Amino acid sequence: MTRAILAPALRSRNFRLFWLAQTISTIGTSLQVIAEGYLIYEITDSTFWLGAVGFIALLPVVPISLVGGVLIDRLARRKLLLVTQIGLMLQAALFGLLALSGRLSLPSVIFLYFIFGALLAIDNPARRAFLVDIVDRDDLANAVALNATIFNISSVIGFALGGVLIAAIGVGGTMMLNAVSYLFPVIALALIRVPDVGLDKEHKSLGVAMTEGIVTLWRQPTILGVIAVTTVVGGLAYPVIGLMPAYAKDIMGVDSIGLGILLSAVALGSVLGTFGAARLGTNRRGRSLIVASFVLPLLVIAFAHSPSMIFACLVLVGVGFVLLILQSLAITLVQLHTPDRVRGRVMTIYSMLHAGSDTGGNLVIGALAVQIGLTLALTAGSIVAILFSQITNLVLPDVRRMQ
């Protein structure tokens, strides 16, 4: 009874399998994030490359996403996810083997990031769209919130373990653990029972089908506004995580374990943010989104000027808390206001813009940090985020009225 009240989506056997397996897999992905960032900065000693290598993963996103959105709507999503999860497992295993053999170089890291981005261009929106296949519509908002907790709960564990594992078994061993973690969603997807059919039965030409998601958003400017605020504000805040190896080493003066602690503080805040998002209710989502988009950059500025490790960790808890609320509200609003037939294409656009803003934010803030320092770069990005949030609030007032 308690589970049904607090998390009604977990009444679905299919969702339970999916959620638990993705939680384990995302712990592995968190290990990958900290291991890759640590390795890249160790190889290059450059904040520019910390951002630039992540940007490489963005390059295949646009062309693949445009076709991928059509595939998500036309093909059986469960089978499509099986393919992408196996591909991600092989990519992580190759990364780990090269690191263990001592043959991993910057060019090979760039190549593997490109493959990683190509697979995620389909996998991320497919996983979001798959939620409507495994839960009742009445439980969709709860499923979205629980899906958001996957990243956050796993990040607390993965980021905390990451620094210790790098020190104990090295980057290669840490990456191999990530590869093993993909076995869980592969097995879960094999056990899930849903009709393996696509939802888009119209089978229009590929060119027309690819544009339908864009047309849908163009006709719903409030949804477009939600996506814009989330991608810009979230993207300019994300370098807090993406550039954390440089912050830990150059500003805080801590090693890989300290890096793990800092990243864990963000993840802990995100877990707490899940409960905060659940208490917002259903009639204040738009207003809460605007408030979160204003508060988040202020917290990033406070973090950038942290006088101590303890203060930085406390502020990072706040960053994680507000970032989770912002993203959870945005995904819920987009899901609830999108027609089922084009859901895959709309979620692909959302994922494409989200990935672009995160990696683009890393690239811009990382390059700016080379010139003016990381503290001032994060501050400048946050000021831009605040301005964009408030301009959107003025131009599209219907966003704050959304339920």
C-alpha positions as CSV (number, residue, x, y, z in Angstrom):
1,M,0.0,0.0,0.0
2,T,2.8,2.4,0.9
3,R,4.6,1.7,-2.4
4,A,1.3,2.4,-4.3
5,I,0.8,5.7,-2.5
6,L,4.3,7.0,-2.7
7,A,5.2,5.5,-6.1
8,P,2.1,4.3,-8.0
9,A,4.1,3.6,-11.1
10,L,5.9,0.8,-9.3
11,R,2.7,-1.2,-9.4
12,S,3.6,-2.1,-12.9
13,R,5.9,-5.2,-13.1
14,N,7.4,-3.9,-16.4
15,F,8.2,-0.5,-14.9
16,R,9.8,-2.1,-11.8
17,L,12.1,-4.2,-14.0
18,F,13.0,-1.3,-16.1
19,W,13.6,1.1,-13.2
20,L,15.7,-1.2,-11.1
21,A,17.9,-2.3,-14.0
22,Q,18.4,1.3,-15.2
23,T,19.3,2.3,-11.6
24,I,22.2,-0.3,-11.6
25,S,23.3,0.6,-15.1
26,T,23.4,4.3,-14.3
27,I,25.6,3.7,-11.3
28,G,28.1,2.3,-14.0
29,T,27.5,5.4,-16.1
30,S,28.4,7.6,-13.2
31,L,31.6,5.7,-12.8
32,Q,32.3,6.3,-16.5
33,V,31.7,10.1,-16.1
34,I,34.1,10.5,-13.3
35,A,36.7,8.1,-14.8
36,E,36.6,9.8,-18.2
37,G,36.8,13.3,-16.8
38,Y,39.7,12.3,-14.6
39,L,41.5,10.6,-17.4
40,I,41.0,13.5,-19.9
41,Y,42.3,16.1,-17.5
42,E,45.2,13.8,-16.6
43,I,46.1,13.5,-20.3
44,T,45.6,17.1,-21.3
45,D,45.7,19.2,-18.1
46,S,43.3,21.5,-19.9
47,T,39.7,22.7,-19.1
48,F,39.3,23.3,-22.8
49,W,39.7,19.6,-23.6
50,L,37.4,18.7,-20.7
51,G,34.7,20.6,-22.5
52,A,35.7,19.9,-26.1
53,V,35.9,16.1,-25.8
54,G,32.4,16.1,-24.4
55,F,31.3,18.3,-27.3
56,I,32.5,15.5,-29.7
57,A,29.7,13.3,-28.4
58,L,27.3,16.0,-29.6
59,L,28.4,15.9,-33.3
60,P,26.4,12.8,-34.3
61,V,23.4,13.7,-32.2
62,V,21.6,16.0,-34.7
63,P,21.7,13.8,-37.8
64,I,21.1,10.6,-35.9
65,S,18.3,12.1,-33.7
66,L,16.3,13.4,-36.7
67,V,16.1,9.8,-38.0
68,G,16.1,8.3,-34.5
69,G,12.9,10.1,-33.5
70,V,11.0,8.5,-36.4
71,L,12.4,5.0,-35.5
72,I,11.3,5.5,-31.9
73,D,7.7,6.1,-33.1
74,R,7.6,3.5,-35.8
75,L,9.6,0.5,-34.3
76,A,9.1,-1.5,-31.2
77,R,10.8,0.6,-28.5
78,R,11.8,-2.4,-26.3
79,K,13.7,-4.0,-29.2
80,L,15.3,-0.7,-30.2
81,L,16.5,-0.2,-26.6
82,L,18.0,-3.7,-26.5
83,V,20.2,-2.7,-29.5
84,T,21.3,0.6,-28.0
85,Q,22.0,-0.8,-24.6
86,I,24.2,-3.6,-26.1
87,G,26.0,-1.0,-28.1
88,L,26.7,1.1,-25.1
89,M,28.0,-2.0,-23.2
90,L,30.4,-2.8,-26.0
91,Q,31.6,0.9,-26.2
92,A,32.3,0.9,-22.4
93,A,34.1,-2.5,-22.6
94,L,36.4,-1.2,-25.4
95,F,37.2,1.9,-23.5
96,G,38.1,-0.2,-20.4
97,L,40.2,-2.6,-22.4
98,L,42.2,0.2,-24.0
99,A,42.7,1.9,-20.7
100,L,43.9,-1.4,-19.1
101,S,46.3,-2.0,-21.9
102,G,47.8,1.5,-21.6
103,R,46.9,2.2,-25.3
104,L,44.2,4.8,-24.6
105,S,45.1,8.2,-26.1
106,L,43.2,11.5,-26.7
107,P,42.3,10.5,-30.3
108,S,40.9,7.2,-29.1
109,V,38.9,8.9,-26.3
110,I,37.5,11.3,-28.9
111,F,36.4,8.3,-31.1
112,L,34.8,6.5,-28.3
113,Y,33.0,9.7,-27.2
114,F,31.6,10.0,-30.8
115,I,30.3,6.4,-30.6
116,F,28.8,7.1,-27.2
117,G,27.0,10.2,-28.4
118,A,25.7,8.4,-31.5
119,L,24.1,5.6,-29.3
120,L,22.7,8.0,-26.8
121,A,21.1,10.1,-29.5
122,I,18.6,7.2,-29.9
123,D,18.8,5.6,-26.4
124,N,17.9,8.7,-24.3
125,P,14.7,9.7,-26.0
126,A,13.7,6.1,-26.6
127,R,13.9,5.4,-22.8
128,R,11.8,8.5,-22.1
129,A,9.2,7.6,-24.7
130,F,9.2,3.9,-23.5
131,L,7.6,5.0,-20.2
132,V,4.2,5.3,-21.9
133,D,4.5,1.7,-22.9
134,I,5.0,0.3,-19.4
135,V,2.8,2.4,-17.1
136,D,-0.7,3.7,-17.1
137,R,-1.2,7.3,-18.3
138,D,-2.5,8.2,-14.8
139,D,0.9,7.1,-13.4
140,L,3.0,8.8,-16.1
141,A,4.0,11.8,-14.1
142,N,5.1,9.6,-11.2
143,A,7.0,7.4,-13.6
144,V,8.8,10.5,-15.0
145,A,9.8,11.6,-11.5
146,L,10.9,8.1,-10.6
147,N,12.9,7.9,-13.8
148,A,14.7,11.1,-12.8
149,T,15.7,9.5,-9.5
150,I,17.5,6.8,-11.4
151,F,20.2,9.3,-12.4
152,N,20.3,10.9,-9.0
153,I,20.3,7.8,-6.7
154,S,22.9,6.1,-8.9
155,S,25.0,9.2,-9.1
156,V,25.3,9.4,-5.3
157,I,26.6,5.9,-5.3
158,G,28.6,6.0,-8.5
159,F,30.3,9.4,-7.8
160,A,31.1,8.3,-4.3
161,L,32.6,5.0,-5.5
162,G,34.3,6.5,-8.5
163,G,37.1,8.3,-6.8
164,V,37.8,5.3,-4.6
165,L,37.7,2.9,-7.5
166,I,40.0,5.0,-9.7
167,A,42.5,5.0,-6.8
168,A,42.1,1.3,-6.2
169,I,41.8,-0.3,-9.7
170,G,42.5,2.5,-12.1
171,V,40.4,4.1,-14.9
172,G,40.4,0.9,-16.9
173,G,39.0,-1.3,-14.2
174,T,36.4,1.3,-13.4
175,M,35.3,1.4,-17.0
176,M,35.0,-2.4,-17.1
177,L,32.6,-2.3,-14.1
178,N,30.5,0.1,-16.1
179,A,30.4,-2.3,-19.1
180,V,29.2,-5.1,-16.8
181,S,26.4,-2.9,-15.4
182,Y,24.8,-2.8,-18.9
183,L,23.9,-6.5,-18.5
184,F,21.1,-5.6,-16.1
185,P,19.0,-3.4,-18.5
186,V,19.6,-5.9,-21.3
187,I,18.2,-8.7,-19.1
188,A,15.3,-6.6,-17.9
189,L,14.3,-5.6,-21.4
190,A,14.3,-9.2,-22.4
191,L,11.9,-10.0,-19.5
192,I,9.6,-7.0,-20.1
193,R,6.3,-8.0,-21.8
194,V,4.8,-5.3,-24.0
195,P,3.3,-5.3,-27.5
196,D,6.3,-4.9,-29.7
197,V,4.7,-2.6,-32.2
198,G,5.2,1.1,-33.2
199,L,2.6,3.7,-32.4
200,D,2.9,5.7,-35.6
201,K,0.8,3.9,-38.2
202,E,0.6,6.6,-40.8
203,H,4.0,5.8,-42.4
204,K,4.5,9.1,-44.1
205,S,7.7,9.8,-46.0
206,L,10.8,10.0,-44.0
207,G,11.2,13.7,-44.7
208,V,7.7,14.6,-43.6
209,A,7.9,12.3,-40.6
210,M,11.2,13.9,-39.4
211,T,9.6,17.4,-39.4
212,E,6.5,16.4,-37.5
213,G,8.1,16.8,-34.1
214,I,9.3,20.3,-35.0
215,V,5.8,21.3,-36.3
216,T,4.2,20.0,-33.1
217,L,6.5,22.2,-31.0
218,W,6.0,25.2,-33.3
219,R,2.3,24.9,-32.7
220,Q,2.7,24.7,-28.9
221,P,5.1,27.7,-28.1
222,T,4.6,27.1,-24.3
223,I,6.1,23.6,-24.6
224,L,8.9,25.1,-26.7
225,G,9.4,27.7,-24.0
226,V,9.7,25.0,-21.3
227,I,12.3,23.2,-23.3
228,A,14.2,26.4,-24.1
229,V,14.4,27.5,-20.4
230,T,15.5,24.0,-19.3
231,T,18.2,23.6,-21.9
232,V,19.7,27.0,-21.6
233,V,19.6,27.4,-17.8
234,G,20.5,23.7,-17.2
235,G,23.1,23.8,-19.9
236,L,24.9,26.8,-18.4
237,A,24.7,25.1,-14.9
238,Y,25.9,21.7,-16.1
239,P,29.6,22.8,-16.4
240,V,29.6,22.7,-12.6
241,I,29.6,18.9,-13.1
242,G,31.5,18.6,-16.4
243,L,34.4,20.8,-15.3
244,M,34.5,19.5,-11.7
245,P,37.9,17.7,-12.2
246,A,39.5,21.1,-12.9
247,Y,37.7,22.7,-10.0
248,A,38.7,19.9,-7.6
249,K,42.3,20.0,-8.6
250,D,43.0,23.7,-9.3
251,I,40.7,25.5,-6.9
252,M,40.0,23.1,-4.1
253,G,43.3,21.3,-4.3
254,V,41.9,17.8,-3.7
255,D,42.5,14.4,-5.4
256,S,40.2,11.9,-7.0
257,I,38.5,11.0,-3.7
258,G,37.8,14.7,-3.1
259,L,36.4,14.9,-6.7
260,G,34.1,12.0,-5.9
261,I,32.9,13.8,-2.7
262,L,32.1,17.0,-4.7
263,L,30.1,15.1,-7.3
264,S,28.3,13.1,-4.7
265,A,27.1,16.3,-3.1
266,V,25.4,17.3,-6.4
267,A,23.9,13.8,-6.6
268,L,22.7,13.9,-3.0
269,G,20.9,17.2,-3.7
270,S,19.3,15.6,-6.7
271,V,17.9,12.8,-4.7
272,L,16.5,15.3,-2.2
273,G,15.1,17.2,-5.1
274,T,13.1,14.2,-6.2
275,F,11.1,14.4,-3.0
276,G,10.8,18.2,-3.4
277,A,9.4,17.8,-6.9
278,A,6.9,15.2,-5.6
279,R,5.5,17.8,-3.1
280,L,5.0,20.6,-5.7
281,G,1.7,19.1,-6.8
282,T,0.1,19.3,-10.2
283,N,-1.2,22.8,-10.4
284,R,2.0,24.9,-10.0
285,R,4.5,23.2,-12.3
286,G,5.0,26.1,-14.7
287,R,5.5,28.7,-11.9
288,S,7.9,26.3,-10.1
289,L,9.9,25.8,-13.3
290,I,10.4,29.6,-13.7
291,V,11.4,29.9,-10.0
292,A,13.9,27.0,-10.3
293,S,15.4,28.6,-13.5
294,F,16.1,31.7,-11.5
295,V,17.5,30.1,-8.3
296,L,19.8,27.6,-10.0
297,P,22.2,30.2,-11.6
298,L,22.4,32.0,-8.2
299,L,23.5,28.8,-6.6
300,V,26.1,28.2,-9.3
301,I,27.5,31.7,-8.6
302,A,27.7,30.9,-4.9
303,F,29.5,27.6,-5.7
304,A,32.0,29.4,-8.0
305,H,33.0,31.7,-5.2
306,S,33.1,29.0,-2.5
307,P,35.7,29.8,0.3
308,S,36.0,26.2,1.5
309,M,35.4,22.5,0.6
310,I,32.5,22.3,3.1
311,F,30.8,25.4,1.8
312,A,31.2,24.1,-1.8
313,C,29.6,20.7,-0.9
314,L,26.7,22.4,0.8
315,V,26.0,24.7,-2.2
316,L,26.4,21.7,-4.5
317,V,23.6,19.9,-2.6
318,G,21.4,22.9,-3.5
319,V,22.6,22.9,-7.1
320,G,21.6,19.2,-7.4
321,F,18.3,19.8,-5.7
322,V,17.2,22.7,-7.9
323,L,18.6,21.1,-11.1
324,L,16.5,18.0,-10.5
325,I,13.3,20.0,-10.0
326,L,14.0,22.0,-13.1
327,Q,14.5,18.9,-15.3
328,S,11.8,16.8,-13.7
329,L,9.2,19.5,-14.2
330,A,10.2,20.1,-17.8
331,I,10.1,16.4,-18.8
332,T,6.7,16.0,-17.1
333,L,5.2,19.0,-18.8
334,V,6.5,18.0,-22.2
335,Q,5.3,14.4,-21.8
336,L,1.8,15.4,-20.6
337,H,1.3,17.9,-23.5
338,T,2.6,15.8,-26.4
339,P,0.4,13.6,-28.6
340,D,1.3,9.9,-28.3
341,R,1.9,9.5,-32.1
342,V,4.8,12.0,-32.2
343,R,6.1,11.5,-28.7
344,G,9.3,9.9,-29.8
345,R,10.2,12.7,-32.1
346,V,9.4,15.4,-29.6
347,M,11.4,13.7,-26.9
348,T,14.2,13.3,-29.4
349,I,14.2,17.0,-29.9
350,Y,14.2,17.6,-26.2
351,S,17.1,15.2,-25.7
352,M,19.0,16.7,-28.6
353,L,18.7,20.2,-27.2
354,H,19.4,19.0,-23.7
355,A,22.6,17.2,-24.8
356,G,23.6,20.1,-26.9
357,S,23.2,22.6,-24.1
358,D,25.1,20.4,-21.6
359,T,28.1,19.7,-23.9
360,G,27.9,23.2,-25.4
361,G,27.9,24.7,-22.0
362,N,31.0,22.6,-21.0
363,L,32.8,23.8,-24.2
364,V,32.0,27.5,-23.8
365,I,32.6,27.7,-20.1
366,G,35.7,25.5,-20.4
367,A,37.2,27.7,-23.2
368,L,36.3,30.9,-21.3
369,A,37.9,29.5,-18.2
370,V,41.2,29.2,-20.0
371,Q,41.1,33.0,-20.5
372,I,39.5,34.4,-17.3
373,G,39.6,31.5,-14.9
374,L,36.9,28.9,-13.9
375,T,35.4,31.1,-11.2
376,L,34.6,34.0,-13.4
377,A,33.6,31.8,-16.3
378,L,30.9,30.0,-14.2
379,T,29.7,33.4,-12.9
380,A,29.4,34.8,-16.4
381,G,27.4,31.8,-17.6
382,S,25.1,32.1,-14.7
383,I,24.3,35.7,-15.4
384,V,23.4,34.8,-19.0
385,A,21.1,32.0,-17.6
386,I,19.3,34.4,-15.3
387,L,18.7,36.9,-18.1
388,F,17.4,34.2,-20.4
389,S,15.0,32.8,-17.7
390,Q,13.5,36.2,-17.0
391,I,13.2,37.2,-20.7
392,T,11.3,33.9,-21.3
393,N,9.1,34.6,-18.4
394,L,8.2,38.0,-19.9
395,V,7.8,36.9,-23.5
396,L,5.9,33.6,-22.8
397,P,3.9,34.2,-19.6
398,D,1.8,31.1,-20.3
399,V,4.7,29.0,-19.3
400,R,4.4,29.9,-15.7
401,R,0.6,29.1,-15.9
402,M,1.1,25.5,-17.1
403,Q,-0.3,22.8,-14.8
